[in-house]
Amino acid sequence: MSTYMPKAGDITRNWYLIDAAGKTLGAVATKAADLLRGKHKPTFVPHMDCGDHVIIINADKIVLTGKKLDQKMYYHHTGYIGNMKEVKYRTLMETKPEFVMTKAIKGMIPDTTIGRQALTRLRVYAGPEHNHAAQKPETVEL
């Protein structure tokens, strides 16, 4: 028996829509990361980019369990000496909920060229509106 190796022309990319309202951040990010990598397909191979497009709506209505809104911090360095900045997730959710979702998914994708290419197929929207209706995305239930 021979191992199936997909070619670039054999890969079909579907569109999926995830409604994040009332769902936990980790559950939505895990499902989106699997769809972006293509791990749900029987033709998945780790050395090729065979994932799909993912649209996430209602990112502002995502839920963080426990005390994570006040205790979880986002850190980044400005590049200047001693300028390590920290922001609570509560303020991030109020100002940039798309960033919170994208950062969670980015942490679940490999830091390789395939992972960076997969992240280009991710679209996150804070509200229920998106402009990809022409692609006829399939709704994914968690």
N, C-alpha and C positions, 0 to 999 in steps of 0.2 A: 504494500500500500504506500502511495506517495503522499507527501505533505502538500497541502494546498497553499500556494503562494499567490496572493492577489497582485494584479498589475495595476498601474495607476489608472488605466482606462476602465477597470472593473469596479472601481469604487463609486458608489452612489451616495450622495449626501442628502439626507432628509432634513426637514425643519421640524423642531419640537418647541412647544410652548409650555412653560412651567409657571403656574400661578403661585406665588410665594406667600399670599395672604394667610396669616395664621399658622404658617409652617415654621419649624425651627431652622435656624441658619445652617446647621450642619447637614440636615437631611436634604435640603434643597441643593446645597453645594456638592454633596456627594453624588446625587443623581445627575446634576449638570456636568460634573467632571467625567462621569462614566459615559455620558452621551457625547461629550466633546472628544474623548479619546477613541470612542467606537467599541468599547468593551462589551456592549450589549449585542454586538453582531457576531454571528458564527464565523465570519471571515476575519476576525481580529488577529492582527499580528503586531507585536510591540515595536517593531522597527519601521512601521509605515504609519502614515497619518491617514486613518480611515474613519475618522469621526464625523459627526453631524453638526448642523447649526442649532444653537440653543438660544431661545428668547425667554427671558425671565421678566415677568411683570409684577407689580405691587411689591417691589423691594423695600418700600418704606413701611410695609405692614409685616415685616419678618419678625420672628420672636426669638429672643435670647433667653434661655432658661436660667433660673437661679438669680444670682446677683451680678451676672456678667455685664449688664448695662453700666453699672457703676464701678465694678472692679476690673474688668478687662480693659487694657490700654493698647493703643496703637503707638508705636515708637518709630520715629524716623530721624535721620541725621541730616542737617542742612549742608554739611561739608565744611563748616567753620569750626574752629577749635571750641569745644565745650558746648556746642549747640545741638544737643540731643533733645528733640521735642517729643512730648507725649500728649495724647488726646484720649479722653474717655470715649468708649463706644457709644454712650448716650448722646454726646455732642456730634459724633460722626453720623449716627442714625438720623439726627435732626437735620444735619446740613448736607451730607453726601451718602445716602443709603445705597446708591449704585456702587460706590467705592468699597463699602463693607462687603457686599456680595461678591464683587470681582476679586477682592483680596482673599476671601475664603476659598473661592474656586481655584485661584492661582496657586494657593498652597497645596492643593490636591493634584495638580498637574505637574509632570516632571519638568525640571528646569533644563530642557534641551531644545533643540531647534524644532522638534516635533511638538513639544509642549507650547512653545511660543506661537507656532503656527495654529495650534488648536485654539488658543485664546483669541485669535482674530475672528473666530466664528461665534463668539459669545456676545450677546446683546442684552444689556440689563437696563430696565426702565423702572423709575420710582413709582409711577402711577399705573393705571390699568390700560393706558393707550400705548400702542406700538404701531409702527408704520411698515410692517412686514406681512400684511394681510394677503398680498398678491402671491406670496410663497405657499399659502395654505398650510400653516404649521399644524402638526398633530398635537393635541393636548395630552400632557403626561400627568398621570395621577401618582401621588406619593403614598 
